[in-house]
């Protein structure tokens, strides 16, 4: 998951830290939606599954953020570890879009 041979710690910190913060932001927004709204298009089980995956991803990103901080930018994260988080954010955006289309604000 982590790559400890980063030749550019400042570049890595400048890109990786904001990316991880973005994941946390979108996961938190999606989590709030799932915890406060009924998402008819997902169904009860689908909504519970997505929420559980979000909580797991938040924990994983938090652990990655802590390691990047502790390593002071000398460790990276393999893109194979980032891709599931990216896919989950995309899935959450799609769910939120469907929910907004189903519940337009008057």
C-alpha positions in Angstrom: 0.0 0.0 0.0 2.7 2.5 0.9 5.8 3.4 -1.2 8.7 4.4 1.0 11.0 5.5 -1.9 9.6 8.9 -2.7 12.2 11.1 -4.4 10.1 14.3 -4.0 8.6 14.5 -0.5 7.4 18.1 -0.9 5.7 17.3 -4.2 4.2 14.2 -2.7 2.9 16.2 0.3 1.5 18.9 -2.0 -0.5 16.4 -4.0 -1.2 13.5 -1.6 -2.3 15.4 1.5 -5.0 17.5 -0.4 -6.2 14.3 -2.2 -6.7 12.5 1.0 -8.5 15.6 2.5 -10.7 15.5 -0.6 -11.6 11.9 0.0 -12.5 12.6 3.6 -14.6 15.6 2.6 -16.7 13.6 0.0 -16.9 10.6 2.2 -18.2 12.8 5.1 -20.8 14.5 2.9 -22.0 11.2 1.5 -22.1 9.7 5.0 -24.2 12.5 6.2 -26.6 12.0 3.3 -26.9 8.3 3.9 -27.4 8.8 7.7 -30.1 11.5 7.4 -32.0 10.6 4.2 -33.8 7.6 2.8 -32.3 6.9 -0.6 -35.1 5.0 -2.4 -33.0 4.1 -5.4 -30.6 2.1 -3.1 -33.1 0.3 -1.0 -32.5 -0.3 2.7 -29.8 -3.0 2.3 -28.0 -1.1 -0.5 -28.0 2.1 1.6 -26.6 0.2 4.7 -24.0 -1.5 2.5 -22.8 1.8 1.0 -22.7 3.4 4.4 -20.6 0.6 5.8 -18.2 0.9 2.9 -18.0 4.6 3.5 -17.2 4.2 7.1 -14.5 1.6 6.3 -13.0 3.9 3.6 -12.9 6.8 6.1 -11.0 4.7 8.5 -8.5 3.7 5.8 -8.0 7.2 4.6 -7.5 8.4 8.2 -4.8 5.7 8.7 -3.2 6.8 5.4 -3.2 10.4 6.5 -1.6 9.6 9.8 1.1 7.6 8.1 1.8 10.3 5.6 2.1 12.8 8.4 4.3 10.6 10.6 6.6 9.9 7.6 6.7 13.6 6.8 6.0 13.1 3.1 8.6 10.4 2.7 6.0 7.7 2.0 3.5 7.5 -0.8 0.4 5.5 -1.4 0.2 3.1 -4.2 -2.4 4.0 -6.8 -3.9 0.6 -6.4 -4.9 1.6 -2.9 -6.3 5.0 -4.1 -8.5 3.6 -6.8 -11.1 1.9 -4.6 -11.5 5.3 -2.8 -11.9 7.1 -6.1 -14.5 4.6 -7.3 -16.4 5.0 -4.0 -16.4 8.8 -4.3 -17.8 8.4 -7.9 -20.4 6.0 -6.7 -21.5 8.4 -3.9 -21.7 11.3 -6.4 -24.0 9.2 -8.6 -26.2 8.3 -5.6 -26.4 12.0 -4.5 -27.2 13.1 -8.1 -30.0 10.6 -8.3 -31.3 11.6 -4.9 -31.3 15.3 -6.0 -33.1 14.5 -9.2 -35.8 12.5 -7.3 -36.2 15.3 -4.7 -35.8 18.7 -6.4 -35.9 21.8 -4.3 -38.9 23.9 -5.1 
